[in-house]
Amino acid sequence: MEARGATSVALPIVPRLLCSLSASGSVRIGSCAALAAALLALPVRGASPTVQLESGSFRIKSSTAAAADRAVVLQFARRTQQALCREIGLPPPPRGAPIEIELACGLTNGPIDHVILRDRQGAWGLIRIPDVAGADPETLRFAIAAVLLRTAVHGYAPAGAAVTEPPVWFVRGLAGHAARERRGADFEAAYALWSRARLPAAQELWQVRSDAAAAHPAVAAQMAAWCAARDQRQRRWEALCRHLAAGGAWNAAEIARIWLDNADAVALDEHWDLWLAERARRIFDAGTTPPGVVRRFRAQLLLYPWEYDMPLCGKSLNGVPLTVWLSWRDRAAIRPGAAASKAAAVRLWGAGRDVSFGAMAGRYAEAWELLDRGADDGELARAWARAEDARRGLEARAAAGETLRTPVTNRVAVVGVSGR
């Protein structure tokens, strides 16, 4: 059985866990069952009594010196496990086999390490934190994700059977998606690559050696989020674990079969693209507007041929701004109700975002509403110009990398808008 380790950076774990901040750490796979047995056999001097979580998910053991850190580590572990199991859908630890976490027991330095152990009753995970003061929260989150997924895989396998281990990049993606505060930024980073055609097709992304997913943890996090968004996800996670436990291959066709009920890699690619496009509308952090949202807003301001009943001959299939459409002098040809629908859609784009972005979207909606009421060209042009001025100001801030934010004291109206 394989054991995995993760290299950590020397940053205090307790203050960082309290702040729920993560730092990146490199991860390696190595060691073997003999190492796991040797680690367990190390003497534990001055260890405090075993502490077990009421839910039975964790058992934390520590040296006397690290006893004060148990509560913080336990809180972080519980929060991570809840995100992985309740929100993403991973199988929880088996009953009677909680995840064991050792703090400064035996070894007092080195990286966070985890191993999967088993006896006649089944498999369970052990996470060792030799140096609590020098541990990295992101590495601990990775270890928890790895233990949960690998325990489920090994738990379905007969003793001594060879299993297919999930790729490290995928485990890192699960761990990244479990960090709620990172979800918005991770999506924007992955979407920027995808929308600029800088990612391979899903068939290549889901291979064991996925260079893009390994190089871009934000992309791997979206792949984990895609799994979490599928219907009947718990059944599918179980099917994946059983497949790997039987030594099944990890590839795009098998992922499509398990998660789409269709072993067609082309269908997987189409579903992935549509899902990313739809996810671009999701609000991850109420009262904020990332630069990518500001950039994507322009597409909502165009009229497309299917929104007005005009022959396509001589007209571009691309969308056109309202001012260009007005110059054609064929306003009567617009589909009844199209302008009002456009106004509602534009207002919806501003809902839940920061107040400045919402106000800008509202100005565009007012212009569309004037069109619906039959306002003259001059009134429409003036309303549109006011909206354009507001948009250009926000785009300049977005181009500088600024995320627009509503002050926390003014967020009452948008609290509760979020997304996986």
Secondary structure as UniProt FT lines:
FT   STRAND          3..6
FT   HELIX           13..19
FT   STRAND          27..30
FT   HELIX           33..41
FT   STRAND          51..52
FT   TURN            54..55
FT   STRAND          58..63
FT   TURN            65..66
FT   HELIX           67..69
FT   HELIX           70..82
FT   HELIX           83..87
FT   TURN            95..96
FT   STRAND          99..103
FT   STRAND          112..119
FT   TURN            120..121
FT   STRAND          122..129
FT   HELIX           132..134
FT   HELIX           137..156
FT   TURN            159..160
FT   HELIX           168..178
FT   HELIX           180..182
FT   HELIX           183..195
FT   TURN            196..197
FT   HELIX           202..205
FT   HELIX           211..215
FT   HELIX           217..229
FT   TURN            231..232
FT   HELIX           233..245
FT   TURN            246..247
FT   HELIX           252..260
FT   HELIX           265..279
FT   TURN            280..281
FT   TURN            286..287
FT   STRAND          288..289
FT   HELIX           291..297
FT   HELIX           298..301
FT   HELIX           305..307
FT   TURN            313..314
FT   HELIX           322..327
FT   TURN            328..329
FT   HELIX           331..333
FT   TURN            336..337
FT   HELIX           338..350
FT   TURN            351..352
FT   HELIX           355..373
FT   HELIX           377..399
FT   TURN            400..401
FT   STRAND          404..405
FT   HELIX           408..410
FT   TURN            412..416
//
